[in-house]
Amino acid sequence: MSLKTIDPALDLMSDFDQLTHGVARHIQQMRQTAIFTDGALPARQKSLGAMLWSISARCEPCIVFYVQQAVTHGATEAELGEVLAIAATMGGCVGEMWALKALKAYRDFTAGSAGVAEPHCCAP
């Protein structure tokens, strides 16, 4: 799966990285260290946390990406459900709507319609 299927703008990431003197590459390095590496918390939990933040920020491409990463790192539907309950509880009606988008992304991805997640969302 190309990142373009998540959002067409992501197809410009390489150009963006070049134009911004490697900013996207540096953000990806931070993402890899902070989220996608096991530490005191496993990467699956940190990916779910990033998904929760994405729901709060209402960034649909980020929601899709972090749902995929959470699944790739071993998150279960039950774990996803508990985090989505937090999103809906803390965000009220709006949080519930964005949590539903995350559930749809999960169902699409686990049904195989979304393919295999890329190792990163926002880097060349």
N, C-alpha and C positions, 0 to 999 in steps of 0.2 A: 504494500500500500504506500502510495506517495502521500506526503504531508498535504499536498494540494487537495486531496479528498476531504481533509479536515477543514481546510479553509484555503481558497485559491491564493490569498495573499502570502501564504507560507511558501509558495513557489518562488518568491523573491528573496528568500532568506539569504542565499549566497550573495546576491547583489547587495543586500542590506548590510551583511557582515563586512563586505569590502568597503562600502561607502562609509560605514561607521568605525572603520579602523579596528575591526575585530571584536566589537562589543558583543555581538551575538555569540561568538565563540567563547568569550569570557563568561557570559551568562550560562551557556551550556556547561562549562566546567564547574561553575558553582552549583548548577542543578544536579549534575552528576554526583558531586560530593555531598551536597546537603540532602538530596531526596533519594537518589537511586543507588546509594551505598548503604548497606547494613551498618548500624552502629548500635547505640543503646536501644534505638527503635529499629525494627526491620524496615527495609525499603517498601514493603507493601503497606505498612501503616503510614509511612511518610508520604507515599503516593496518594493514599486516601486523604491525608491531611491537605495535600496540594489540591486534590479534587474539591475538598470542602472550601478551601480558600477561593478556588475558581468559581464555585457556585456563589459565594458571597460577592465576588467581584463581577458576577454575571458575564463571564467570558466563555461563551459557548465552545469555541475551538479548544480552549484550555480544559474545559470540562471533559470533552471527548478524549483528548490526549491523556489526561491524568487518570480517567477511568480505564483506558487501555493499559496504561502503565501499572495501575494497581492490580489488574487482572494478570498481566504478564509477570508481576512480582508475587503472585499467589493469593491475592485477596479473594475471598469467597463472596457469594451473593449475600450471605448473612452479615458479614462484616460491612459490605457496602450499604446494606439496609440500615444498620445502626448509625453509620455516618450520615446517611441521607435523612434519618430521623432528627439528627442534630441540626442539619441545614434547614429542615422544615420548621423545627421548633424555634430556632434562633431567628429565622428569616420570615416567619409568618407565612402569609399567603404567597408573597413573592418568592420566598425561600423554597416553598413547596413546589412552585412552578419550575424553578431552576433545578431542584432535586429530581423532578420528573424527567427533565432533559438528561440528567446524569443516568437515571435508570434506563432510559431509552438507549443511550450510548452503550451502556453495559449489555443490554439485551441484543443490540445490533452486533456488538463485538463478539460476544460469546456465541452467537448464532452463526458466526463465520462470515457475515456480510461485510464486516469492516476489514477483513484480512488480518495481517500480522502487524502489530504496532512497531513503529520506527523506534530506534533507540533514543531519540530525542525529538522534541517538538520544534524548538525554535533556534536551531543552529544549522549551518550549512552541511 
